[in-house]
Amino acid sequence: MPDHLFHFSEDPTIDRFVPRVAPTQQIEGAFVWADDEEHCYRYWFPRDCPRGTWWEKSDREKRVAAIQWDWLNRFRACELYVYTFDGGTFRENPLGGGWISEETITPIDVQPVGPLLDKHRDAGVEFRIVSDLKRVWADVIERTDIDFSGIRLRNLDAQ
């Protein structure tokens, strides 16, 4: 269990996080969601930005994030904040994909993330801008040598 977990938001004014049911969650219950340091790069994006992220099973340092070109300007203009949580009340999501808590969480700290492209570069994440994320994603999910996380992919059709 990590000592600290992280939540990302474009809103820097959240005083407490109340458990809720996320629209796309695949587990029963209301939760506060957070991520560990290794996987938080999945959330260095505007909230609604569709993105694919993946990492090699044999080398977790080889991480990739991809968005479509039509999201690049919103990505570059995004002002994102990182909330730090005490990890004590969280447990791993049994289905994978982050950490969950059934308790209301008061953040320890909130700070601006800074330029998101710089954040990816500084963390050694390969950042791809693609013309057709659906096509790229279809190839990603067929692979057996990687783990992956697709977030807000339904928004590809909403543009």
C-alpha positions in Angstrom: 0.0 0.0 0.0 1.5 3.4 -1.0 1.8 6.0 1.7 0.3 8.6 -0.7 -2.1 8.4 -3.6 -3.1 11.0 -6.2 -6.2 12.4 -7.8 -6.1 14.9 -10.7 -8.6 17.6 -11.5 -9.0 20.9 -13.4 -10.7 22.2 -10.3 -8.2 23.4 -7.6 -10.9 24.1 -5.0 -12.1 20.7 -3.8 -12.0 20.5 0.0 -13.2 16.9 0.3 -13.8 14.0 -1.9 -17.1 12.1 -1.3 -17.5 8.5 -2.5 -19.6 8.3 -5.7 -20.5 5.8 -8.4 -18.5 6.6 -11.5 -20.6 6.3 -14.7 -18.3 3.7 -16.3 -17.1 1.8 -13.2 -17.3 -2.0 -13.3 -17.4 -2.6 -9.5 -20.4 -2.2 -7.1 -20.3 0.7 -4.7 -19.5 4.3 -4.3 -15.8 5.3 -4.1 -13.2 8.0 -4.1 -10.8 7.0 -6.8 -7.0 7.6 -6.7 -3.9 6.4 -8.4 -0.4 5.5 -7.4 2.7 7.3 -8.6 3.6 4.6 -11.2 0.2 4.9 -13.0 -0.8 8.5 -12.4 0.4 9.5 -15.9 -2.9 8.1 -17.1 -4.6 11.2 -15.7 -2.2 13.9 -16.9 -4.9 15.0 -19.4 -8.0 17.2 -19.5 -10.7 15.3 -17.8 -12.8 14.5 -20.9 -9.8 13.8 -23.2 -9.9 10.4 -24.8 -6.6 8.6 -24.3 -5.0 5.3 -24.5 -2.1 4.4 -22.1 -0.1 1.2 -22.0 3.0 -0.2 -20.4 5.1 -3.3 -21.1 4.6 -6.2 -18.6 8.3 -7.0 -18.7 9.5 -3.4 -18.3 7.0 -1.1 -16.5 9.3 1.9 -17.3 8.3 1.6 -20.9 5.1 3.6 -20.8 3.1 5.2 -23.6 0.2 7.6 -23.8 -1.7 8.5 -27.0 -4.3 11.1 -27.9 -5.8 12.3 -31.2 -4.6 15.4 -32.9 -7.9 17.2 -32.4 -7.3 17.1 -28.6 -3.8 18.6 -28.7 -4.8 22.2 -28.2 -7.0 21.4 -25.3 -4.3 19.2 -23.9 -1.7 22.0 -24.1 -4.1 24.6 -22.6 -5.2 22.4 -19.7 -4.5 23.7 -16.2 -4.4 20.5 -14.1 -4.0 20.1 -10.4 -2.8 17.1 -8.3 -4.4 16.3 -5.0 -2.4 14.2 -2.6 -4.2 11.7 -0.3 -3.1 9.6 2.6 -3.2 6.1 1.3 -4.4 4.6 4.6 -8.1 4.1 3.7 -7.6 2.9 0.1 -7.4 -0.5 -1.3 -6.6 -1.7 -4.8 -9.5 -1.9 -7.2 -10.0 -5.7 -7.4 -10.7 -5.3 -11.1 -7.4 -3.3 -11.6 -7.1 0.3 -12.5 -6.3 2.4 -9.5 -7.2 2.6 -5.8 -10.6 3.0 -4.1 -11.9 4.2 -0.8 -15.4 4.1 0.6 -14.6 7.0 3.0 -14.8 10.7 2.4 -11.3 11.9 1.8 -9.8 15.3 2.8 -6.7 16.0 0.6 -3.3 16.6 2.3 -2.3 19.0 -0.5 -3.2 20.3 -3.9 -0.6 21.7 -6.4 -0.6 22.7 -10.1 0.8 19.9 -12.3 2.4 22.3 -14.8 2.6 21.9 -18.5 1.3 18.4 -19.3 3.7 17.7 -22.2 6.6 18.5 -20.0 5.2 16.2 -17.3 5.1 13.3 -19.7 8.6 14.0 -21.0 10.1 14.4 -17.5 8.5 11.1 -16.4 9.9 9.3 -19.5 6.5 8.6 -20.9 6.4 8.2 -24.7 3.7 10.6 -25.9 2.0 10.0 -29.2 -0.4 12.1 -31.1 -2.3 10.0 -33.6 -4.9 10.6 -36.3 -7.1 7.7 -35.4 -7.0 6.6 -31.8 -9.7 4.0 -32.4 -7.5 2.2 -34.8 -4.4 2.4 -32.5 -6.5 1.2 -29.6 -7.8 -1.8 -31.5 -4.2 -2.8 -32.0 -3.2 -2.2 -28.4 -5.9 -4.3 -26.9 -5.0 -7.3 -29.0 -1.5 -7.4 -27.6 -0.5 -9.8 -24.9 2.8 -8.3 -23.9 1.4 -5.1 -22.4 -1.1 -3.9 -19.8 -3.3 -1.0 -20.9 -5.9 1.6 -19.8 -8.2 3.4 -22.1 -9.9 6.4 -20.5 -12.8 8.5 -21.9 -12.6 6.7 -25.3 -16.3 7.1 -25.7 -15.6 10.8 -26.2 -14.0 10.0 -29.5 -17.5 9.9 -31.0 -18.6 13.0 -29.2 -16.5 15.5 -31.0 
